[in-house]
């Protein structure tokens, strides 16, 4: 193996490492965005789907003594 071949292989390895790091960064950004949207979707202040279907459900308690 000559010097030129070694230099080219090292350059390709450096490029592939940079591409892999960049792709990982984009994946992490996407995952963070999805996690934020999931957290916003689970906000307790918004009405639940069940309360939209049954609006009186959970508004009163029936007790017998």
N, C-alpha and C positions, 0 to 999 in steps of 0.2 A: 504494500500500500504506500503510495507516495504522499508527499506533503500536501499537494493540491487536493487529493481525494479526502484526506483527513480534515483539511480546512473546510471543504464543502460539506462533509458529514456533520461537523460541529455547527456550522451555520444552519443547516437544516434542522438539527436538534434544537438549536436556540429558537428558531422560528416556530417549530411545533410546540415548544414549551410556552412561548408567548401567545400563540393562538389558543392553546388549552387554558391558560390563565384568563384570557379575555372571555372565552366561552363560559368558564366557571363564574366569572364576575357577572356576566349577563344573566346566567341562571339564578344566581343569588338575588339579583335585583328583581327578577320576575317572581321568585318565591316570596320575597319581602312584600311586594305589591299584592300578591294573592293573600298573604297572611293579614295584611291591613284590611283588605276588602272583606275577608271572612270575619275579622273582629268587628268591623262596622256592621256587618249583616247580623251579628249576634247581639247587637245592642239591646239591652233590656228595656229601654224606653220606648221602643217601637212595639206596636201591638203584635201579638203572636198570630199565626195562621188560624189556630183554633178559636181565638177570640173574635176573629173576623167571621168565621162560619157560625159560631154559637156566641153571640154577643152577651147573653145573660149568664153564661157559664162562669162559675167562680165568683159571682157577685154577691151571693147570699149563702148562708149556712142553715140547713134545716136541723133543728135539735128537738128531741123528745125527752121529756123527763118522766 
